Amino acid sequence: MESIWSHNATTEAWHLVIAIFFAFGFFAARFLFDRFVFRRLAIWLLSNGSVPLKIDEATRAKVVKCSESMWKLTYYATVEAYVLKITYNEPWFRDTKDYFRGWPDQELKISVVFFYMCQCGFYIYSIAALLAWETRRKDFSVMMSHHVITVFLIGYSYITRFFRIGTIILALHDASDVLMEAAKVFKYAEKELAASVIFGCFAISWFILRLLRSHWLLEPTGGLSHIIVLCF
């Protein structure tokens, strides 16, 4: 029996309403994970698993930041595994010329719709969380701009049916984000060696996947791909 995820779909503006439901779902998931898993795990990591942790203002702030990174690590790792699962056997996953071949009448599977709406919902949630939930950092304005622009670009690339290249770009970005959030978790837990090694891997992946990809990955597709990549 053919899976529903392999069925074809059409791009509709109302699909973006699904992203709103995802956003509310992320609020609920974040609250539950934060309360019952991440904060307890953060306290355990900061106490080295044995010595009772003295909770003062500085430690509490570190626990909160560590929990935030655990949440983002969980999301990025999960969505990265999902997007690899749904795209790995697609012809356009390996052949970059297929990113635009057949546009705008390319086949759109429900699994890709689900991925797109999930990603859009996550960044809608992230805008609200940045305003009212997460620790206010020095890069607040930069991150807010990033989230707003990302929501716009995800929605725009979906409606205009550039979902193949959009899916690949999101997957490449999330791969680096997994390493970045993992490095932060180890940093907050004061595991300096692990944090340094993972951050080094993040820097390499960021350079390769975000700076060089337009040349060694997207060059065969021509100038239009470079414009879209720069927008993302």
SULCOR-V525920 format. One line per field, one symbol per residue. phi: phi as a letter, one per 40 degrees, with the letter a starting at -180 (. if undefined). Layout:
phi: ???
//
This chain:
phi: .cccccccbbcbccdccdcccddccccccccccccbbccccccccccggacdcccbccccccccccccccccccccccccccccccbdccdccbccccdbcgccbccbccccddccccccccccdccccccbbcccbccdcccccdccccdcccccccccgccccccccccccccccdccccccdccccgcccccccccccccccccccbbcccccbbdccgcccccccccc
//
